Amino acid sequence: MTSSLACLAGAPLFALADRGDGAGEPLGRMQTPFGASEPIWRLAGDGCYVVPLCSADGRHTWPGAVNHRATLYALKALGVRCVLGVSAAGAITHNYNVGDIVVVGDLIDRTARRANTFFEHTGIAALRQFPVFCPFLCQALTACLDRTGRPCRRGSTLVVTEGPRLETPAEVRFYAASGGELVGHAFAPEAFLAKELELCFAGVAYVANYAETGSCYRPFSARDLFGGLTSVSESDRLDAAVRTIAALVEDVNRYVGEQEPTCECGRTMRHAVEKFGLGEDWRQWFTVARGRYASVPPRTGGAVIDDVSQTTHPS
């Protein structure tokens, strides 16, 4: 079965893929023209794909080292239409509480070392970033969250920092003055790369801490990491948020499989394809672009293999 949805998730949601009961089938790392993807799993039942960006025991590289180009390329080749990013975030402004679920509305990209385009050194794909996230997939998220009866925030602006270090107090104040409400390490460049593949992309965050600012819910403590999740109620709210999102993924997969998209995400590259003569086969866009327009050799990070059926299964 071809799924309409894939989920990029961190450590707390790893159980979606590896529950130990046969619910998840490991497909392994798939080879692409941009190197090897992150390990991909396919869930039983509706067949939603999950890409755990951290193993169950927490061992993985920091988010900036994830090969998002290869991973999104592989998901597109598998027939995925919609990609949902899930990540923890810190609250910059004081009106967020630990455990809040947020459908992110906009990004401030403060990263600098991540591969953020498939068309390096070509000048192709200067795509408009409004809206940043797919309206159809955001609607699916909010509709499925509404069914759970759990409130969620909508339209928040998240600042994406390079990491792996955390932000200084001055940086957090700067981000707040710039309009940032949350801070984290995910969703950029994923949101931008998805547009270049004509994929729907949306981000849902759960508030895990109060960054370096404190909160109206509890004053900041300089003695504790992230201000400290010191109360039982905060830990319970965070656990509940993770459980809600884990269940949400399969609900959203069914939703997008039943609904006809109302967005323009499937046409974001039409102008570039026509202007630069890239052709109708999206797999050839990058080869054509490099051959005609690249000023310097691109970084591939791996063998050029178009057939993603060639996989490396985990040992």
N, C-alpha and C positions, 0 to 999 in steps of 0.2 A: 504493500500500500504506500502511495506517495503522500506525505504529509504536507499540509500548507504552512506549517509553523515549525520554527526551530527556536530554542531558548539558549542564550548564553548566560550561564549562571556561575556564581562563586561557590565557595566551600559549603555554606549552610544548606545549599540546595543540591549538593552532590547526591543525596539519597534518592532524588528523582530518577537518576540513572542506575545507581548501584545499590539496590535494596537487598540484593542477595536472594531474591525469590523468582528470578527469571523475568522480572518486569522490564529489565533493560538489556538490549543486545548491543555489545560493543562492536562498532564498525572500524575502530582504530583511527589512525592518522591517514588522511588521504593526500596523495601527492598531486600538486597543482603547479602551474607555471610560476607560482609565487612561493614555492617551497611546500613543506608538509603542514597540513592543518593541525589544529588541536584535536585531541581524541573526540570522536563523535559517537554518540549512543543513540539508538532508536528505541523508544518506549513501546511496549506491547499495547494492544488495544488500538487506540487511534493512531499510533505510529509517529507521534511527535518526536522530533529530534532534539537532543539535549547535548550541549557542549559544556562540560564542567571545566571551568577555568581554574579550578584548584582541586586537588585530590581530597579524598575523605580525611586524610590525616594532615591536611593543610600544606603539603609539599608542592610547591609550584613556584615559577618565577613571578615577579611582580607584574601588574597588568600591562605596563608599557612594553613588556617583552612578548606578549601574546601575538601570534601571527594572525592578525585579523584578516588580512588580505587572503591568505590561503584558506582560512576557515570559511569566510563568506563565499569565496569562489566554490569551495567544495559543496556547501549547502545549496547554492544556486544550481550546481550540476546535479544534485540529488532531487531537484524539483521543488525545493522550498520557495515559497512566495513571500512569507512574512517572518521576520526575525524579531524576537523579544529579548532585550537586554535586561538583566536583573542584577542589582548591585546594592550593597550597603552604602550609606552616605552619612556625612556629618551635618548637623544643623548649624548654619551660619546665623540666621535670624532667630530671635528668641521665642517665636510663637510655634515652634515645632517641638514635638515630644518624642522620646524614644518609643519606637514601635509604630510610628506613623507610616502609612503606605502612601507613596507619592507617584502619580503618573507625571513624569517630567515633561515640561513644555518647551524648554529652551536650554541652550548650552552656552557657557563661556569657556572656550577652549584655551587652556593655559599650558598645553603640552607642547613639546618642541622636538622630541626625538623619535616620534612614532611615524611609521609609514602611513601617510594619510591620503594616498591616491593610487589607483591602479595605472595611471598614465604619467609616470614620472618623466620629467624633462621634455614633455611634449606640448604643454599649453592646452591640451584637450581637457574637456570635462570641467570647465569653470562653471559649475552648476550653482544655481540660486539655492540658498539655504533657508528659504521660507516656504512652508513651515519646516522646521528642523526635523520633526517627527511626523510619521504618517498619521493623518487624521483618522483614517479608517481603523487602524490598529489601536490608536488611543481610544477611540470610541468602543472598540471591542473590549479593551481593558476595563474601562469604566463601567460598561454594561455588566460585565461578569462580576466585577467587584460589588456593584449595587445589588446583585442577586444574593451575595453573601450577607448583606446587611452590615458589612464593615465599612465605616467611613474611609474615604481616601482624599488626599490633596490632589489638585489638578492644576497643571500649567506652571509648576514651579520652575525656577531657573537654577540649574546646577552648574557649578564651576568644576571643570575637569582639570586636575593637576597632574603633573608628570609622575610624581612619586619616585622611588618608593617611600621617601621620607614624608613625614606629615608637615602640615603647614605651620608657619610661625604665627604668633598672635597678630603681628602687623600685616601679614599677608591676608589673614582672615578678615581684618578690618577693611583692607583694600578691596577684597572681593565683595564684602557687604556694601561698600560705597559704590561698587560697580553694578549693583543690582542682583548679586548672587544670593540665593537663599539656602542652598545646600552645596556641599563640596564632596568630591569623591574622585576616584581614579578611572571610572568606566564611562562608556558611551561615546567617547571620542578616541580614535577616529571612526568607530563602527558606524555611527549614524551617517557620516559623509561617504564612507566606502559603500554602504548599502545603496545610496542614491546612484552611484556609478554602475551598480549591477541591476538597477531598477527593481530593488527589493523594498518592501515595506519594512520600516524599522520603528520601534517604540521602546522607550526605557521606563522601567518601574523601579523605584528605589524604596528602601525601607530605612528609616532613620535609626542608626545604631549608636550615635553619640552626639555630643554637643560641640564638636570641633574645639576651638580654643576660646569659646565665647561664653559658655554657660547658657542658661535658659531661664525663662520666666518660671519654668516648672521646678528648677533647682539651681542655686547659685553655682558658678564655676569654682572648682577646687584645684589649685595649682599642684596639689600633692598627688593627684590621681590621674592616671592615663585617661585621656578623653573626658576628664571631669569625673570619671568613675561611674560604672554601672553598679552603684552600691546598694540599691534597694531591690527587694524581691519583686516588687511590682514592675520595675523597669525591665528586669530580665524576663519576667513573664510576658510583658507586652512585646518584647523583641522576639521571643520564641513564637508567640501567636502570629506575629506578622510574617515570619518565615513560613510557618505552616499554611497560612492563608495563601501566600504567593505560590507555594508548591502545588496546592490544589488548583490555583488559578490557571496555571500553565495549560493543563488539560482542558479546562473549560474554554479558554481562549482558542485553543486548537480546534475545538468543535465549532466555535462561533465563526472563525474565519473560513472553515471548510464549508459552512452552510450559507454564508453571505457572499454576495457579489461585491467586490471592492468598489468603493465610491471615490477613491483617491486617484491621483495622477502619477503615483509612484512607478507604475509600469511603463511610463512614457518619458521619464526624466532624461534619457539619453537620446531621444529622437532627433533633436536639433543637431547634436554633435555627430550622430551617426550619418545624417544627411550631409552636413557641412564638410566633414572630413572623409566621407566615403568609407566608413568603417565596415559596412556590410551588415546583413541581418543576423548572422550567427554571432551571438555575444562572445563566444569563446575566441573568435578571431579578432575582436576589437583591439586587444592589447598587442597582438603580433603586428597587425596593420599599423597601429599607432607608433610602435617602436620602429618599424621599418621605414616609415615615411617621415616622422616628425621628431624622433628622439635626437637630442643634441649630444648626449653622452650615454654610455651603456647603462641600462637600468640595473638595480639590485634585485636579483631574483631570490636569493637565499635557498635555492634548491633546484632540483632537476626540472626540466620543462616536460611535463607529462599532462596531456589534456584528458586522458581517460581516468576519471576518478574512481573507476571500479577497481583500480589497482590500489589495494589498501595494505597497511601494515597492522596486523592484529596485535594487541598487547599480549605480552607473554604471561 
